[in-house]
């Protein structure tokens, strides 16, 4: 199965990479995705569709998106760490479980179609949007749990979202931010930093699997990755300078974009 996928992707690589059109489509959208991802997570809601619009096959789009996303997330993680938003003692166990979950998810995506996850998203996305609209503010004060309970909930979240990110990916940062603040009761600034560390781990783990199976379009991924770095840099400046008031609108925007995208692909 993996060899068949590799042959299909290699066959399409030549056609896709013969022109600069994919770069013109993907790079600006990846920049915007990096900006949004740094602020609220969910940049993959924009970047993955960009690859597909540019004519990249589904598995190649998911794999190449991991490369550009990983490059951008490195920049965002560095800036969040430098700003003191990452609680490393709590974040490192999350990284371990996220790596395992992402590896499992990436292996699954090489074997299965994405239709089942798209159908699932039709139910998950409206619920998530309703939670954001009617729930408490992301930066509202929550009674923190004990260290042990916080770590336990955080690693479970990391493992489950890691599987999803390795398998498909869009919305990972948004889901992590919502779950870490709402379920694990982590403060928004620390949750944002922890989200970056987890997301970087899942991106790298999945990327390794995809690279080993030859489905990553390296030239496009590298160039798009540079735009992702730039977008993440701008996004982290917005977050650190403007605080949290932009987070909720960004999350709602990316959820709506993804919902429309899923509807279009399933019924268009």
C-alpha positions in Angstrom: 0.0 0.0 0.0 2.8 2.4 0.9 4.6 1.7 -2.4 1.4 2.4 -4.3 1.0 5.7 -2.5 4.6 6.6 -3.2 4.3 5.9 -6.9 1.1 7.9 -7.1 2.7 10.9 -5.4 5.9 10.7 -7.4 3.8 10.6 -10.6 1.9 13.7 -9.6 5.0 15.5 -8.3 6.3 16.2 -11.8 3.1 17.7 -13.0 2.5 19.8 -10.0 6.1 21.1 -9.7 6.4 22.0 -13.5 5.0 25.5 -12.9 5.2 28.2 -10.2 1.4 28.2 -9.8 1.5 25.9 -6.7 3.9 28.4 -5.1 1.7 31.3 -5.9 -1.3 29.6 -4.3 0.3 27.9 -1.4 2.9 30.4 -0.1 0.6 33.4 0.7 -2.0 31.1 2.3 0.7 29.3 4.4 1.9 32.7 5.6 -1.6 33.6 6.8 -1.9 30.1 8.3 1.3 30.6 10.2 0.1 33.9 11.6 -3.2 32.4 12.7 -1.6 29.3 14.0 0.8 31.3 16.3 -2.1 33.2 17.7 -4.9 30.7 18.1 -3.8 27.4 16.5 -5.6 25.9 13.6 -3.4 27.2 10.8 -3.7 23.8 9.1 -7.4 24.8 8.4 -6.0 27.2 5.8 -2.7 25.6 4.7 -3.9 22.1 3.9 -6.7 23.3 1.6 -4.1 25.5 -0.1 -2.0 22.5 -1.1 -5.1 20.7 -2.4 -6.3 23.7 -4.4 -2.8 23.9 -5.9 -3.4 20.3 -7.2 -1.2 18.4 -4.8 -2.7 14.8 -4.1 -4.3 14.3 -0.7 -1.5 12.2 0.9 1.1 14.5 -0.6 -0.8 17.6 0.7 -1.0 16.2 4.2 2.7 15.2 4.2 4.0 18.4 2.7 1.8 20.5 4.9 3.6 18.8 7.9 6.9 20.0 6.6 5.9 23.7 6.3 3.9 23.6 9.5 6.9 22.1 11.4 9.2 24.8 10.1 6.8 27.5 11.2 6.1 26.0 14.6 9.8 25.9 15.4 9.9 29.7 15.1 6.7 30.1 17.2 7.8 27.7 19.9 11.1 29.5 20.2 9.4 32.9 20.7 6.9 31.5 23.2 9.7 29.8 25.1 11.7 33.0 25.1 8.6 34.9 26.4 8.3 32.5 29.3 5.0 31.0 28.2 6.2 27.3 28.3 6.1 25.4 31.6 8.7 22.8 30.6 8.1 20.5 33.5 4.5 20.0 32.5 5.1 20.3 28.8 7.8 17.5 28.4 5.5 14.6 29.4 3.0 15.9 26.8 5.7 15.8 24.2 6.4 12.1 24.8 2.7 11.1 24.5 2.2 13.5 21.5 5.0 11.9 19.6 3.6 8.4 20.1 0.1 9.5 19.1 1.2 11.3 16.0 3.3 8.3 14.9 0.2 6.1 15.1 -2.0 8.7 13.3 0.5 9.1 10.5 0.7 5.3 9.9 -3.1 5.2 9.8 -3.4 8.0 7.2 -1.2 5.9 4.8 -3.8 3.1 4.9 -7.2 4.9 5.2 -9.1 7.6 3.3 -10.0 10.8 5.0 -13.8 10.6 4.4 -14.6 9.1 7.8 -12.8 11.9 9.6 -14.5 14.5 7.4 -17.9 13.1 8.4 -16.9 13.2 12.0 -15.7 16.8 11.7 -19.3 17.8 10.6 -20.4 16.9 14.1 -17.3 18.0 16.1 -16.9 21.5 14.5 -20.3 22.9 15.4 -20.0 21.6 18.9 -16.6 23.3 19.2 -17.9 26.6 17.8 -20.8 26.5 20.2 -18.3 25.9 23.1 -16.3 28.9 22.1 -19.4 31.2 21.6 -21.2 30.3 24.8 -18.5 29.0 27.0 -16.4 31.0 29.4 -13.7 33.3 28.0 -10.5 31.4 27.1 -8.6 33.7 29.5 -11.2 33.4 32.3 -9.9 32.5 35.7 -10.3 28.7 36.4 -9.5 26.9 39.6 -6.2 25.1 38.8 -6.0 21.4 39.4 -3.2 19.7 41.3 0.0 19.2 39.5 -0.6 15.4 39.1 -4.1 15.8 37.7 -3.0 18.6 35.4 -0.2 16.5 33.9 -2.5 13.4 33.6 -5.2 15.3 31.7 -2.6 17.1 29.6 -0.8 13.9 28.5 -4.2 12.3 27.6 -5.1 15.3 25.5 -1.7 15.3 23.9 -1.9 11.6 22.9 -5.5 11.8 21.5 -4.9 15.0 19.6 -1.5 13.6 18.5 -3.3 10.8 16.8 -5.6 13.2 15.0 -2.8 15.5 14.0 -0.7 12.6 12.5 -3.8 11.3 10.7 -5.2 14.5 9.3 -4.2 17.6 11.3 -6.3 20.8 10.6 -7.5 22.4 13.8 -5.0 20.6 16.0 -3.7 23.8 17.6 -7.3 25.1 18.2 -8.4 21.8 19.7 -5.3 21.7 22.0 -5.9 25.3 23.2 -9.5 24.7 23.9 -8.9 21.4 25.7 -5.9 22.5 27.7 -7.7 25.6 29.0 -11.2 24.1 29.4 -10.4 20.6 30.5 -7.0 20.7 32.1 -7.6 24.2 33.6 -4.2 25.6 32.3 -4.0 29.4 32.0 -4.2 30.7 28.4 -0.6 32.0 28.1 0.9 28.7 29.3 -1.7 26.7 27.3 -0.6 28.6 24.2 3.0 27.8 24.8 2.3 24.2 25.6 0.2 23.9 22.4 3.2 25.0 20.4 5.5 22.4 21.9 3.0 19.6 21.4 2.2 20.7 17.9 5.8 20.8 17.0 6.3 17.3 18.3 3.3 15.9 16.4 4.4 17.6 13.2 7.9 16.2 13.4 6.8 12.7 14.3 4.3 12.6 11.4 6.8 14.2 9.0 9.4 11.5 9.7 6.9 8.8 8.8 5.9 10.7 5.6 9.5 11.3 4.6 10.4 7.7 5.0 7.4 6.8 2.7 8.4 9.3 0.0 5.2 11.4 0.0 6.6 14.8 0.9 7.2 17.3 -2.0 10.4 18.7 -0.7 10.9 21.9 -2.8 7.4 23.1 -2.3 7.5 22.2 1.4 10.7 24.0 2.1 9.7 27.2 0.3 6.3 27.2 2.0 8.0 26.5 5.3 9.9 29.8 5.0 6.6 31.6 4.6 5.2 29.7 7.5 8.1 30.9 9.7 7.4 34.5 8.7 3.7 34.1 9.5 4.4 32.5 12.8 6.9 35.3 13.7 4.3 38.0 13.0 1.6 36.0 14.8 3.7 35.6 18.0 4.3 39.3 18.1 0.5 39.9 17.9 -0.1 37.5 20.7 2.7 38.9 23.0 1.8 42.5 22.3 -1.9 42.5 22.0 -2.7 39.7 24.5 -5.7 37.4 24.3 -8.5 39.5 22.8 -7.7 38.3 19.3 -7.7 34.6 20.1 -11.5 33.9 20.3 -12.3 35.6 16.9 -9.5 33.8 15.2 -10.7 30.4 16.5 -14.2 31.1 15.3 -13.0 32.1 11.9 -10.9 29.0 11.3 -13.6 26.7 12.6 -16.1 28.2 10.0 -13.5 27.9 7.3 -12.9 24.3 8.0 -16.6 23.5 8.3 -17.3 25.0 4.9 -14.3 23.2 3.4 -15.5 19.8 4.7 -19.0 20.4 3.4 -17.7 21.4 0.0 -15.5 18.3 -0.2 -18.2 15.9 0.9 -21.2 17.3 -1.0 -19.7 19.6 -3.7 
